[in-house]
Amino acid sequence: NLKAQYDQIQEELEATVLGVLRSGNYILGKYVTELEQKIAQISGAKHGIGGANGTDALLLALWAIDVNQGDEVITTPFTFAATVEAIALRGAKPVFVDIDEETFNIDPALIEKAITPRTKAIMPVHLYGLPSHMEPIMAIAKKHGLKVIEDNAQAIGAMYRGKPTGSMGDIACTSFYPTKNLGAAGDAGMIVTSDDKLAERLRAIRAHGMRKRYYHDELGVNSRLDELQAAILTVKLPYLKGWSERRAALASLYSKHLANCPGLITPKA
């Protein structure tokens, strides 16, 4: 209920947004920097790079690791379209590996069979807040020299064996679409990584390939995180833990009272 959420923090939210409007600083301002740092911290990563939306985050991540025409990226067929869309937009081929029926996430036991000489990366999706089984995925990637991009659009703040989602792959991408646990008042996204060189390239690609103002070192796009959206997300961020706990409590109630419904399938952590 986005209206109820807005009502809860209306005064603080409106004061912050008004402050941005009065500042005249609308592109890559202090709230973008603050949010990048905080999301990186939550994700156990060194760098945060804000983007226009979650789909662009995936696209830029693939771009930064040089996924190009003819390459293959292993991922799950059970995900939102953007996961596969980003791969296709780079001219690469999505290679589907089936899911583990107990978690609904990509089955690591099937990944190695799908690797070919054209495979460039593995893109697991942390679906419904439940992390993919990252330990074997990272072992397979290391064995075959592949990059791993975590699609973390649905699992910000989730943990896998004591590690936050976003901390295990080479890059992780999240979405702040309004209906996410942490949602903007429009489109917004974030990429996190602990690789300094990847972070530098991602910042350049999202701003027309610029590393220095008006010096365009490579082809890029315009996919910067909006300052107003960053300000809204910075206000909301301290509430994320409580909101997530509330959702988990409600989910437990549904699971309890629907446990005997025929045909009900519940993913297992």
C-alpha positions as CSV (number, residue, x, y, z in Angstrom):
1,N,0.0,0.0,0.0
2,L,2.1,2.9,-1.3
3,K,-0.4,5.5,-0.1
4,A,-0.2,4.2,3.5
5,Q,3.6,4.1,3.3
6,Y,3.6,7.7,2.1
7,D,1.3,8.8,4.9
8,Q,3.7,7.2,7.5
9,I,6.6,9.4,6.4
10,Q,4.9,12.3,4.7
11,E,6.3,15.2,6.7
12,E,9.9,14.0,6.4
13,L,9.6,13.0,2.8
14,E,8.1,16.3,1.6
15,A,10.6,18.4,3.6
16,T,13.5,16.4,1.9
17,V,12.1,16.7,-1.6
18,L,11.4,20.4,-1.1
19,G,15.0,20.8,0.0
20,V,16.3,19.2,-3.2
21,L,14.0,21.4,-5.3
22,R,15.2,24.6,-3.6
23,S,18.9,23.5,-3.8
24,G,19.0,23.6,-7.6
25,N,21.3,20.5,-7.5
26,Y,19.3,17.9,-9.5
27,I,21.9,15.6,-11.1
28,L,24.3,13.4,-9.1
29,G,24.0,15.4,-6.0
30,K,24.7,14.7,-2.3
31,Y,21.7,12.3,-2.0
32,V,22.9,10.1,-4.8
33,T,26.3,9.9,-3.2
34,E,24.9,9.1,0.2
35,L,22.5,6.5,-1.1
36,E,25.3,4.8,-3.2
37,Q,27.4,4.6,-0.1
38,K,24.6,3.2,2.1
39,I,23.4,0.6,-0.4
40,A,27.0,-0.6,-1.0
41,Q,27.3,-1.0,2.8
42,I,24.1,-2.9,3.1
43,S,25.2,-5.1,0.2
44,G,28.6,-5.8,1.6
45,A,30.3,-4.1,-1.4
46,K,32.8,-1.4,-1.8
47,H,31.1,0.7,-4.4
48,G,27.6,1.8,-5.3
49,I,26.7,3.2,-8.7
50,G,23.2,4.6,-9.1
51,G,21.3,4.0,-12.3
52,A,18.1,5.1,-13.8
53,N,16.3,1.8,-13.1
54,G,16.9,-1.9,-12.3
55,T,16.8,-2.9,-16.0
56,D,19.5,-0.4,-16.8
57,A,21.5,-1.7,-13.9
58,L,21.6,-5.2,-15.4
59,L,22.4,-3.8,-18.8
60,L,25.2,-1.7,-17.6
61,A,26.6,-4.6,-15.5
62,L,26.7,-6.8,-18.6
63,W,28.3,-4.0,-20.6
64,A,31.0,-3.4,-18.0
65,I,32.1,-7.0,-18.2
66,D,32.2,-6.9,-22.0
67,V,29.2,-9.2,-22.7
68,N,28.8,-8.7,-26.5
69,Q,27.2,-10.1,-29.6
70,G,27.5,-13.9,-29.7
71,D,28.3,-14.3,-26.0
72,E,26.2,-16.5,-23.8
73,V,24.9,-15.7,-20.3
74,I,23.5,-18.5,-18.1
75,T,20.4,-17.5,-16.1
76,T,17.0,-18.7,-14.9
77,P,13.8,-18.8,-17.0
78,F,11.8,-18.1,-13.8
79,T,12.3,-14.3,-13.4
80,F,11.0,-11.0,-14.5
81,A,11.6,-10.2,-18.2
82,A,14.3,-7.6,-17.5
83,T,16.8,-10.2,-16.6
84,V,16.7,-11.8,-20.0
85,E,15.9,-8.5,-21.8
86,A,19.2,-7.0,-20.6
87,I,21.1,-10.0,-22.0
88,A,19.4,-9.8,-25.3
89,L,20.0,-6.0,-25.6
90,R,23.7,-6.7,-25.4
91,G,23.3,-9.0,-28.4
92,A,24.1,-12.0,-26.2
93,K,22.2,-15.3,-25.9
94,P,20.4,-16.2,-22.6
95,V,21.0,-19.8,-21.8
96,F,18.3,-21.1,-19.4
97,V,19.1,-23.5,-16.5
98,D,16.0,-24.9,-14.8
99,I,15.1,-24.0,-11.2
100,D,15.3,-26.0,-8.0
101,E,11.7,-26.8,-7.2
102,E,12.3,-26.2,-3.5
103,T,13.6,-22.7,-3.8
104,F,12.3,-21.6,-7.3
105,N,15.9,-20.3,-7.9
106,I,18.4,-21.5,-10.5
107,D,19.6,-25.0,-9.7
108,P,23.4,-24.9,-9.3
109,A,23.6,-28.7,-10.0
110,L,22.6,-28.0,-13.6
111,I,24.7,-25.0,-14.4
112,E,28.0,-26.7,-15.4
113,K,26.2,-28.7,-18.2
114,A,25.1,-25.5,-19.8
115,I,28.6,-23.9,-20.1
116,T,30.0,-23.6,-23.6
117,P,33.1,-21.9,-25.0
118,R,30.8,-18.8,-25.6
119,T,29.7,-18.6,-22.0
120,K,30.7,-15.2,-20.5
121,A,28.8,-15.0,-17.2
122,I,26.2,-16.5,-14.9
123,M,23.3,-14.3,-13.7
124,P,21.5,-15.9,-10.8
125,V,18.3,-14.2,-9.5
126,H,17.4,-13.9,-5.8
127,L,13.7,-14.4,-6.2
128,Y,11.0,-13.3,-3.7
129,G,13.7,-12.3,-1.2
130,L,15.2,-15.8,-1.2
131,P,18.9,-15.9,-2.2
132,S,20.1,-18.3,-4.8
133,H,22.5,-20.9,-3.6
134,M,25.6,-18.8,-4.2
135,E,28.4,-21.0,-2.8
136,P,28.3,-23.6,-5.6
137,I,27.6,-21.0,-8.2
138,M,30.7,-19.0,-7.3
139,A,32.8,-22.2,-7.3
140,I,31.6,-23.1,-10.8
141,A,32.3,-19.5,-12.0
142,K,35.8,-19.6,-10.6
143,K,36.5,-23.0,-12.1
144,H,35.5,-21.8,-15.6
145,G,36.7,-18.2,-15.4
146,L,33.2,-16.7,-15.6
147,K,31.8,-13.5,-14.1
148,V,28.8,-13.6,-11.8
149,I,26.1,-10.8,-11.8
150,E,23.6,-11.1,-9.0
151,D,20.1,-10.0,-10.0
152,N,19.2,-8.6,-6.5
153,A,16.1,-6.7,-7.6
154,Q,13.9,-8.6,-5.2
155,A,16.2,-9.3,-2.2
156,I,17.9,-6.2,-0.9
157,G,18.9,-6.9,2.7
158,A,18.6,-10.6,2.4
159,M,21.4,-12.9,3.8
160,Y,23.0,-16.1,2.5
161,R,25.0,-18.0,5.0
162,G,25.9,-14.8,6.9
163,K,26.6,-12.8,3.8
164,P,24.3,-10.1,2.3
165,T,23.0,-10.6,-1.2
166,G,25.1,-8.4,-3.5
167,S,28.4,-9.2,-1.8
168,M,29.2,-12.5,-3.5
169,G,29.2,-11.9,-7.3
170,D,31.4,-9.6,-9.3
171,I,28.5,-7.2,-9.6
172,A,25.0,-7.1,-8.2
173,C,22.1,-5.1,-9.4
174,T,18.9,-3.9,-7.6
175,S,15.7,-2.1,-8.5
176,F,13.9,0.6,-6.6
177,Y,10.7,0.2,-8.5
178,P,7.9,1.6,-6.2
179,T,6.6,-1.9,-5.2
180,K,10.0,-3.2,-4.0
181,N,10.7,-3.4,-0.3
182,L,12.7,-0.2,-0.8
183,G,10.9,1.7,-3.5
184,A,11.3,5.1,-5.1
185,A,8.5,7.4,-6.3
186,G,9.3,6.3,-9.8
187,D,12.1,4.4,-11.5
188,A,15.5,4.0,-9.9
189,G,18.2,1.4,-9.7
190,M,21.7,0.6,-8.2
191,I,24.7,-1.5,-9.1
192,V,27.2,-2.6,-6.4
193,T,30.7,-4.0,-6.8
194,S,33.9,-4.3,-4.9
195,D,36.0,-4.2,-8.1
196,D,37.5,-0.7,-8.4
197,K,38.0,-1.0,-12.2
198,L,34.5,-2.2,-12.8
199,A,33.1,0.6,-10.6
200,E,35.1,3.2,-12.5
201,R,33.8,1.9,-15.9
202,L,30.2,1.6,-14.7
203,R,30.3,5.3,-13.6
204,A,31.5,6.3,-17.0
205,I,29.1,4.2,-19.0
206,R,26.1,5.5,-17.1
207,A,27.1,9.1,-18.1
208,H,27.8,8.9,-21.8
209,G,31.2,7.3,-21.3
210,M,32.6,10.2,-19.4
211,R,35.4,9.9,-16.9
212,K,36.2,13.6,-17.1
213,R,33.5,16.1,-17.9
214,Y,33.0,16.4,-21.7
215,Y,35.8,13.8,-22.4
216,H,34.0,10.7,-23.7
217,D,36.4,7.8,-23.5
218,E,33.9,5.2,-24.8
219,L,30.4,4.7,-25.8
220,G,27.9,5.1,-23.0
221,V,24.3,5.9,-22.2
222,N,22.4,8.4,-20.0
223,S,21.4,6.3,-17.0
224,R,22.0,8.3,-13.9
225,L,20.1,7.9,-10.7
226,D,17.9,11.0,-10.3
227,E,18.7,13.2,-7.3
228,L,15.0,13.5,-6.3
229,Q,14.6,9.7,-6.3
230,A,17.8,9.3,-4.3
231,A,16.6,11.7,-1.7
232,I,13.3,9.8,-1.4
233,L,15.1,6.5,-1.0
234,T,17.5,8.0,1.6
235,V,14.4,9.0,3.7
236,K,12.9,5.5,3.3
237,L,16.1,3.5,3.9
238,P,16.0,3.6,7.7
239,Y,12.5,2.1,7.6
240,L,13.5,-0.8,5.4
241,K,14.3,-3.3,8.2
242,G,11.0,-2.7,9.9
243,W,9.0,-2.9,6.7
244,S,10.7,-6.1,5.7
245,E,10.1,-7.7,9.1
246,R,6.4,-6.7,8.8
247,R,6.2,-8.4,5.4
248,A,7.8,-11.5,6.8
249,A,5.4,-11.6,9.7
250,L,2.4,-11.3,7.3
251,A,3.9,-14.0,5.1
252,S,4.1,-16.3,8.1
253,L,0.5,-15.8,8.8
254,Y,-0.5,-16.6,5.2
255,S,1.7,-19.7,5.2
256,K,0.1,-20.8,8.5
257,H,-3.5,-20.3,7.5
258,L,-3.1,-21.6,3.9
259,A,-0.9,-24.6,4.8
260,N,-3.6,-27.1,4.1
261,C,-4.8,-25.7,0.8
262,P,-4.4,-28.2,-2.0
263,G,-1.8,-27.4,-4.6
264,L,-0.1,-24.7,-2.5
265,I,3.7,-24.6,-3.2
266,T,5.9,-22.7,-0.8
267,P,9.6,-22.1,-1.6
268,K,12.0,-23.4,1.1
269,A,14.9,-21.3,2.4
